Amino acid sequence: MAEKKRLILNLFEMNCVSHITHGLWRLPDNNRERFNDIEYWIELAKLLEDGGFDAVFLADVVGTYDVFRGSADTSIREGLQIPNNDPAVVVPAMAAVTKHLGFGITFSTTYEPPFAWARRLSTLDHLTKGRVGWNIVTSYLPNAARNFGHSGEVEHDHRYEIADEYLDVLYKLWEGSWDDDAILADREGNVFADPAKIRAIFHHGKHFTVEGPHLPSPSRQRTPLLFSATASAAGTAFAGKHTEVVFTGGPTKEFVQKTIENVRAAAVEAGRAAHDVRFVAIGSVIVGRTQSEAEAKRAEFDRLSSVDGQLAHAALPWDPTAYPPETKLGDVIGEDDGGIGRWRDVDGEQTVGEFLAGFSQAGRGPFATTGTPEKVADDIESWLDDVGIDGINLLQYHSYDTAKDFIELVVPVLRERGRLRTHYDESESLRDRVFGAGDRLPDRHYGARYRGGTHLPADRAAAFSG
């Protein structure tokens, strides 16, 4: 009998009040307002490690959602990802009180230089002993572009062009700048590191010029576990070349299956194996000891969920709440402003009331389940076996009750069914936990080409002559 696929289990988090379940910070005993407190992150990390989670996946944006109603006012009122703190700086606090929990950190390649980020992430990989991953994003908010000196949003495919070179710089720093045995720590000879085993990278490209060498010594993973989220053509090609864990989604399970198929094909095209990529999706799990208990929780979430928050988060360029519910959408929107989110198109024959009905309901999407622990486990197993995803980023309705419910009620069932580990491997890095093939990038990954200084220019003149 084939071994059952083990669930990759992450908690979906963000260093803010309202991440994606808008309005629910008002739930009784919700800890969302404590996100500025280091104790929040310490308590959360301990809870997740005690519950056997693989990682906490930290989202981020570097701008406000200011398209809906022409300003950021709705987002500000809702606490919608503003105020919002840097996700990377809470990782050391969580790492200090855990030994196994991994950390997926979102960071954009579009606006900040690669040399500084390479140093920061290597430092975190050292401090966590190989427990960090990087969620590679290119930043889609117009306000983010203006925050970094651009007049408007950088064009989508051009952002991926920049990201591709950004990764090239990082691989050169992480994989090629230092040999594994460069540190000698020779006290008698007063030689800490061997200069012959440390080299500049002399990168001279279209978007970046970086000399090096990398300042940190090689961390356990060297290159952190690489995440990205994609469904676009440019994003799919990028993921095929670079990404190890794709954070995917869409309106239907069939849509997600097509994304999986496309990314795996792109990976093979890039010289990798199809199984070199794993796929995780947002898991909306509302669980109770009985079906009625779970449905009562969902009803409470629906009662407090904010339509305005969801509309602002979708960056909707028109306001459906400003029209009578019987108004047809085709009568109030133009051809270019009907989309919502990244994959939902508006039907012009649909009414405003129909469009808004259920818009902010909890438990939406292809990977949503409400019910008893057994029902939830059945659905998760179907997502793994029938749809083909490998894991979930558990959506938080309540902090910390969402995680507590999952740990107390669902984890024991999944463990009994062989879908979750019963204990951590004391020696594994985050990459090894996901793939079971060691700490480092596989040799067939593009980034491995720079190991030992291979494919690096010998000097500055050689770099600039190319």
C-alpha positions in Angstrom: 0.0 0.0 0.0 1.3 3.4 -1.0 2.3 5.7 1.9 -0.2 8.3 2.7 0.6 11.9 1.8 1.5 13.9 4.9 -0.2 17.2 5.4 2.0 20.3 5.4 0.4 22.3 8.2 1.1 26.1 8.5 -0.8 28.8 10.3 -1.5 31.9 8.1 -0.5 35.0 10.0 0.3 38.7 9.5 1.8 41.3 11.8 -1.4 43.4 12.0 -5.0 43.5 13.4 -7.0 42.4 10.4 -5.3 40.1 8.0 -8.0 38.5 5.7 -10.9 37.8 8.1 -12.0 41.4 8.3 -14.2 42.5 11.2 -13.4 39.4 13.3 -10.9 41.1 15.5 -14.0 42.1 17.5 -14.7 38.5 18.5 -14.7 37.9 22.3 -11.2 37.1 23.6 -9.6 37.6 20.2 -6.0 38.5 20.6 -5.6 40.3 17.3 -5.0 43.7 19.0 -2.0 42.4 20.8 0.1 42.0 17.6 2.4 44.8 18.7 3.3 42.8 21.9 6.2 40.4 21.8 4.2 38.2 24.2 1.6 37.6 21.4 4.2 36.0 19.1 5.8 34.0 21.9 2.5 32.5 23.0 1.5 31.8 19.5 4.8 30.1 18.6 4.6 27.8 21.7 1.0 26.9 20.9 1.9 26.0 17.3 4.9 23.9 18.2 3.0 22.1 20.9 0.3 21.3 18.3 2.8 20.0 15.7 2.5 22.7 13.1 5.2 22.8 10.4 5.5 26.6 10.2 3.8 29.9 10.7 3.4 31.7 7.3 3.8 35.4 7.7 2.1 37.6 5.1 3.1 41.2 4.4 2.4 44.3 2.2 4.4 47.5 1.9 1.5 49.8 1.1 -2.2 50.4 1.9 -5.3 49.2 0.1 -6.4 52.5 -1.2 -8.3 51.7 -4.5 -11.8 51.1 -3.0 -13.7 54.3 -2.7 -10.6 56.2 -3.9 -8.7 56.3 -0.6 -7.3 54.2 2.2 -10.0 55.4 4.6 -12.0 52.1 4.5 -8.8 50.1 5.2 -7.8 52.4 8.0 -11.2 52.2 9.7 -11.2 48.4 9.3 -7.6 47.9 10.5 -7.1 46.2 7.2 -3.4 45.4 7.2 -2.7 48.9 8.6 -1.2 49.3 11.2 1.2 46.7 9.9 4.6 45.7 11.2 7.6 44.0 9.6 7.1 40.2 9.7 10.8 39.3 9.8 11.5 41.0 13.1 9.1 38.8 15.2 10.9 35.6 14.0 13.8 35.7 16.5 11.3 36.0 19.4 9.4 33.0 18.2 12.5 31.1 17.4 13.9 31.7 20.9 11.0 29.8 22.5 10.8 26.9 20.0 13.1 24.3 18.6 11.1 23.0 15.6 8.5 25.5 14.3 9.4 26.9 10.9 8.9 30.5 9.7 7.8 31.6 6.2 8.6 35.3 5.8 7.0 37.4 3.0 9.3 39.9 1.3 9.1 41.8 -2.0 11.8 41.7 -4.7 10.6 44.9 -6.3 11.6 47.8 -4.1 14.4 46.9 -1.7 18.0 45.8 -2.8 19.0 42.2 -2.8 22.3 42.5 -0.9 20.6 43.6 2.4 17.8 41.1 2.2 20.3 38.2 1.6 22.2 39.2 4.7 19.0 39.5 6.8 17.7 36.1 5.8 21.0 34.4 6.2 21.1 35.8 9.7 17.6 34.5 10.5 18.6 31.1 9.1 21.6 31.0 11.4 19.5 32.1 14.4 16.8 29.5 13.8 19.2 26.7 12.8 17.7 26.3 9.4 14.0 26.9 10.1 13.2 29.8 7.7 11.5 30.1 4.4 11.0 33.1 2.1 7.7 33.8 0.5 8.8 35.7 -2.7 6.4 38.4 -3.8 6.6 41.2 -6.2 4.1 43.7 -4.6 0.9 44.5 -6.4 -0.4 47.5 -4.5 -0.2 50.9 -6.3 0.5 52.6 -2.9 3.5 50.3 -2.4 5.0 51.6 -5.6 4.5 55.2 -4.6 6.1 54.5 -1.2 9.3 53.6 -3.0 9.5 56.5 -5.4 7.5 55.1 -8.4 4.7 57.1 -9.9 2.5 54.0 -10.3 2.5 50.3 -10.0 5.3 48.5 -11.7 3.9 46.4 -14.6 3.2 42.8 -13.6 5.5 40.9 -16.0 8.3 43.5 -15.5 8.1 42.8 -11.7 8.8 39.2 -12.4 11.7 40.1 -14.7 13.2 42.0 -11.8 12.5 39.2 -9.4 14.3 36.7 -11.6 17.5 38.8 -11.5 17.0 39.4 -7.8 17.0 35.6 -7.2 20.1 35.3 -9.4 22.0 37.8 -7.1 20.8 36.0 -4.0 21.9 32.5 -5.3 25.3 33.9 -6.0 25.6 35.3 -2.5 24.0 32.4 -0.7 25.4 29.5 -2.8 28.5 30.8 -4.4 30.3 33.4 -2.2 31.5 31.1 0.5 32.7 27.5 0.6 31.4 25.3 3.3 34.9 24.9 4.9 35.9 28.6 4.7 35.7 29.0 8.5 38.9 27.7 10.1 38.7 29.2 13.6 42.4 28.6 14.0 43.2 30.2 17.4 46.9 29.4 17.4 47.4 30.7 13.9 45.0 33.7 14.3 43.1 32.8 11.2 39.4 32.8 11.5 38.4 32.4 7.8 40.3 31.4 4.7 40.2 34.2 2.1 40.8 31.7 -0.7 37.4 30.2 0.0 35.4 33.4 0.1 34.8 35.3 -3.1 33.1 38.4 -4.5 30.2 37.7 -6.9 30.7 40.7 -9.2 27.1 40.7 -10.4 26.5 43.2 -13.1 23.0 43.0 -14.6 20.1 45.0 -16.0 18.6 45.9 -12.6 21.3 45.2 -10.0 25.1 45.6 -9.6 26.5 43.8 -6.5 30.1 43.1 -5.8 30.0 41.0 -2.6 31.2 38.9 -0.9 28.2 37.8 1.1 28.8 39.1 4.7 27.3 36.1 6.6 29.0 32.7 6.5 26.9 29.9 5.1 23.8 29.1 7.1 22.4 25.7 7.5 20.1 25.9 4.5 22.2 28.5 2.7 19.2 29.3 0.5 16.0 29.3 2.6 13.1 27.3 1.6 11.5 29.2 -1.3 7.8 29.9 -1.4 5.8 32.0 -3.9 2.1 32.5 -4.8 1.1 32.4 -8.4 -1.5 31.7 -11.1 -0.3 34.0 -13.9 1.8 33.0 -16.8 4.9 35.0 -15.7 4.5 33.8 -12.1 4.2 30.2 -13.3 7.4 30.4 -15.3 9.1 32.0 -12.3 7.8 29.3 -9.9 8.9 26.6 -12.3 12.5 27.9 -12.2 12.7 29.0 -8.5 9.9 28.0 -6.2 9.8 25.0 -3.9 6.4 25.5 -2.3 3.7 27.3 -4.2 1.0 29.0 -2.3 -2.0 28.6 -4.6 -5.7 29.2 -4.8 -8.6 30.0 -7.1 -12.3 29.9 -7.4 -12.5 26.1 -7.9 -10.6 22.9 -7.2 -10.3 22.4 -11.0 -8.6 25.8 -11.3 -6.1 24.8 -8.6 -5.4 21.5 -10.3 -4.6 23.3 -13.5 -2.2 25.6 -11.7 -0.5 22.6 -10.2 -0.2 21.0 -13.6 1.2 24.2 -15.2 3.8 24.8 -12.4 5.0 21.2 -12.5 5.4 21.4 -16.3 7.3 24.7 -15.9 9.6 23.0 -13.3 10.4 20.2 -15.7 11.0 22.8 -18.5 13.5 24.5 -16.1 15.4 21.2 -15.6 13.9 20.2 -12.3 11.6 17.3 -11.4 7.9 17.7 -11.2 7.9 16.5 -7.6 10.4 19.3 -6.7 7.4 21.6 -6.0 4.8 21.3 -3.3 1.5 23.1 -3.2 -0.3 24.7 -0.2 -3.6 26.5 -0.2 -5.6 28.6 2.3 -7.5 26.1 4.5 -10.7 27.5 6.0 -11.5 25.1 8.8 -14.3 25.7 11.3 -14.5 22.7 13.6 -16.7 21.8 16.6 -17.3 18.7 18.7 -20.7 18.5 16.9 -21.9 19.7 13.5 -24.2 22.2 15.2 -21.4 23.6 17.3 -19.3 24.2 14.2 -22.1 25.8 12.4 -22.8 28.1 15.4 -19.2 29.3 15.2 -19.5 29.9 11.5 -22.7 31.9 12.1 -20.9 34.1 14.7 -18.1 34.7 12.2 -20.6 35.7 9.5 -22.4 38.0 11.9 -19.2 40.0 12.6 -17.5 39.7 9.2 -17.2 43.0 7.4 -18.3 43.4 3.8 -16.6 46.8 3.5 -13.3 45.1 4.7 -13.6 42.4 2.0 -14.4 44.9 -0.7 -11.4 47.1 0.2 -9.1 44.1 0.4 -10.3 43.1 -3.1 -9.2 46.6 -4.3 -12.5 46.9 -6.0 -12.5 50.1 -8.2 -16.2 50.6 -7.8 -18.6 50.5 -4.8 -21.5 48.1 -5.1 -22.9 49.3 -1.8 -23.7 52.6 -3.4 -26.4 51.1 -5.6 -29.8 49.6 -5.0 -29.6 45.8 -4.7 -31.7 45.2 -7.8 -29.2 47.1 -10.0 -27.5 45.0 -12.7 -23.7 45.1 -12.4 -23.4 45.7 -16.1 -25.2 49.0 -15.7 -22.7 50.4 -13.1 -19.3 49.1 -14.1 -17.1 49.6 -17.1 -15.3 46.9 -19.2 -12.0 47.4 -17.4 -13.1 47.7 -13.8 -15.3 44.6 -13.3 -12.7 42.2 -11.9 -12.4 41.4 -8.2 -9.4 39.9 -6.6 -7.1 38.0 -8.8 -9.4 35.4 -10.4 -13.1 36.4 -10.0 -14.8 38.2 -12.9 -18.1 39.9 -12.6 -21.2 38.8 -14.5 -22.8 41.9 -15.9 -26.3 40.3 -15.6 -25.8 39.7 -11.9 -27.4 42.2 -9.6 -25.6 44.1 -6.9 -27.6 42.3 -4.2 -26.6 38.9 -5.7 -23.0 40.0 -5.9 -22.9 41.1 -2.3 -24.8 38.1 -0.9 -22.4 35.9 1.0 -19.5 38.0 -0.1 -18.0 38.1 3.4 -19.3 34.8 4.6 -16.9 32.5 6.5 -16.0 29.1 5.0 -15.9 30.2 1.3 -13.6 28.8 -1.3 -12.7 25.3 -2.6 -10.7 24.4 0.5 -13.3 25.3 3.2 -14.9 22.9 5.6 -17.2 23.3 8.6 -18.1 20.4 10.9 -16.9 17.7 13.3 -13.3 16.6 13.5 -14.0 13.5 11.4 -15.8 15.6 8.7 -12.9 18.1 8.6 -10.3 15.3 8.4 -12.3 13.6 5.6 -12.3 16.9 3.6 -8.6 17.5 4.2 -7.8 14.0 3.0 -9.8 14.7 -0.1 -7.9 17.9 -0.7 -4.6 16.0 -0.5 -5.7 12.9 -2.5 -8.3 14.0 -5.0 -7.3 17.6 -5.7 -3.5 17.2 -5.3 -2.5 19.9 -2.9 0.2 19.1 -0.3 -0.8 21.3 2.6 -2.7 24.2 4.0 -2.1 27.6 5.4 -4.8 27.5 8.1 -6.9 30.6 8.0 -7.4 32.3 11.3 -10.9 33.4 12.3 -9.9 33.9 16.0 -6.5 34.1 17.6 -5.8 31.8 19.2 -9.0 29.7 19.2 -8.7 28.7 15.5 -5.3 27.1 16.1 -6.5 25.7 19.5 -9.6 24.1 17.9 -7.5 22.5 15.1 -4.9 21.2 17.6 -7.4 19.8 20.1 -9.9 18.4 17.7 -8.5 17.8 14.2 -4.8 17.0 14.8 -5.5 13.7 16.8 -7.7 12.5 13.9 -5.2 13.3 11.2 -2.4 11.7 13.2 -4.5 8.5 13.7 -5.0 8.5 9.9 -1.3 8.9 9.2 -1.6 12.4 7.8 0.3 14.3 10.5 3.5 13.4 12.3 3.3 12.4 16.0 6.5 14.2 16.9 9.2 16.3 15.3 12.5 15.0 13.9 15.0 16.6 16.2 17.6 17.2 13.4 15.6 18.5 10.5 15.7 21.9 8.8 12.5 23.4 7.3 13.5 22.2 3.8 14.3 18.7 5.0 10.9 18.6 6.8 9.0 19.4 3.6 11.1 17.3 1.2 13.0 14.8 3.3 16.1 15.2 1.1 18.5 17.3 3.3 19.0 20.9 4.1 20.2 22.3 0.8 18.8 23.0 -2.6 18.8 20.0 -4.9 21.6 19.9 -7.4 19.1 20.3 -10.3 17.8 23.6 -8.9 19.0 26.7 -10.8 20.5 28.2 -7.7 22.9 25.3 -7.2 24.8 26.3 -10.4 26.8 28.8 -8.3 28.2 26.4 -5.7 31.9 26.6 -5.3 32.0 29.8 -7.3 31.0 28.1 -10.5 29.5 30.5 -13.1 30.8 33.6 -11.2 33.0 36.1 -12.9 36.7 35.9 -11.9 36.9 39.7 -11.4 35.1 43.0 -11.9 36.5 43.4 -15.5 35.1 40.0 -16.5 31.7 40.9 -15.0 31.4 44.2 -16.9 32.8 42.9 -20.1 29.8 40.6 -20.4 
